[in-house]
């Protein structure tokens, strides 16, 4: 019965847009981002050749906040992520 109460409370808060917590993440002009499956990936314009990842915390689901960084080719144009498939793709210009 406890689980049902948690679910009802979760749904009720969503309907009223009353969140248990919030997280401010600063973005600057030139940053690129993608949010998929509770993971925010972003290229910080000032950090050449790097992507920062943030697993967005969820108290209701017991998911902790977790951050990590990955090196990428310095000339990459964009990226896409699919955490459920464990896939990260960078787009780079074709070498001539």
C-alpha positions as CSV (number, residue, x, y, z in Angstrom):
1,X,0.0,0.0,0.0
2,X,3.0,2.3,0.6
3,X,3.9,2.2,-3.0
4,X,0.4,3.2,-4.1
5,X,0.6,6.2,-1.8
6,X,3.9,7.2,-3.3
7,X,2.6,7.0,-6.8
8,X,-0.6,9.0,-6.0
9,X,1.6,11.7,-4.3
10,X,3.9,11.7,-7.4
11,X,1.1,12.1,-9.8
12,X,-0.6,14.8,-7.7
13,X,2.5,16.9,-7.5
14,X,3.0,16.6,-11.3
15,X,-0.6,17.8,-11.9
16,X,0.0,20.8,-9.7
17,X,3.6,21.3,-11.0
18,X,4.9,21.1,-7.4
19,X,8.3,19.5,-7.5
20,X,10.1,18.1,-4.5
21,X,13.4,19.7,-5.6
22,X,14.9,21.7,-8.5
23,X,18.3,22.1,-9.9
24,X,19.7,25.2,-11.7
25,X,22.2,24.4,-14.4
26,X,23.9,27.5,-15.9
27,X,24.1,27.6,-19.7
28,X,26.0,30.0,-21.8
29,X,25.6,31.1,-25.4
30,X,27.1,28.5,-27.7
31,X,26.4,25.5,-25.4
32,X,24.7,22.6,-27.1
33,X,22.6,20.0,-25.2
34,X,20.5,16.9,-25.3
35,X,18.2,15.5,-22.6
36,X,17.3,11.8,-22.9
37,X,16.2,9.3,-20.3
38,X,17.0,11.5,-17.4
39,X,20.5,12.3,-18.6
40,X,21.5,15.8,-19.7
41,X,24.5,15.9,-22.1
42,X,26.0,19.3,-22.9
43,X,28.9,20.7,-24.8
44,X,30.2,23.6,-22.8
45,X,31.4,26.2,-25.3
46,X,34.4,27.1,-23.2
47,X,35.6,23.5,-22.8
48,X,36.9,22.5,-26.2
49,X,36.7,18.8,-26.9
50,X,34.5,17.8,-23.9
51,X,31.0,16.8,-23.2
52,X,29.6,17.0,-19.6
53,X,26.9,14.6,-18.5
54,X,24.5,15.0,-15.6
55,X,22.2,12.2,-14.4
56,X,19.2,14.2,-13.2
57,X,18.3,13.3,-9.6
58,X,14.8,12.1,-8.8
59,X,13.9,11.7,-5.1
60,X,10.7,10.0,-6.0
61,X,12.4,7.3,-8.0
62,X,15.5,7.1,-5.8
63,X,17.9,8.2,-8.6
64,X,20.9,10.2,-7.3
65,X,22.5,13.2,-9.1
66,X,25.7,12.0,-10.8
67,X,28.1,14.0,-13.1
68,X,30.9,13.0,-15.4
69,X,32.9,14.3,-18.4
70,X,34.1,12.7,-21.6
71,X,36.7,13.9,-24.1
72,X,35.6,14.2,-27.7
73,X,37.3,15.3,-31.0
74,X,37.9,19.0,-30.8
75,X,36.3,19.7,-34.1
76,X,33.0,17.8,-33.5
77,X,29.9,19.5,-34.8
78,X,27.2,17.9,-32.6
79,X,26.2,14.8,-30.7
80,X,23.3,12.5,-29.8
81,X,22.8,10.2,-26.9
82,X,20.7,7.2,-26.1
83,X,21.3,6.0,-22.5
84,X,18.9,3.1,-22.8
85,X,21.1,1.6,-25.7
86,X,24.4,2.8,-24.1
87,X,25.1,4.9,-27.3
88,X,26.8,8.2,-27.7
89,X,27.5,9.6,-31.2
90,X,29.6,12.6,-32.2
91,X,29.3,14.2,-35.6
92,X,32.6,15.4,-37.1
93,X,33.5,17.0,-40.4
94,X,34.7,14.6,-43.1
95,X,38.5,14.6,-43.5
96,X,39.7,15.5,-47.0
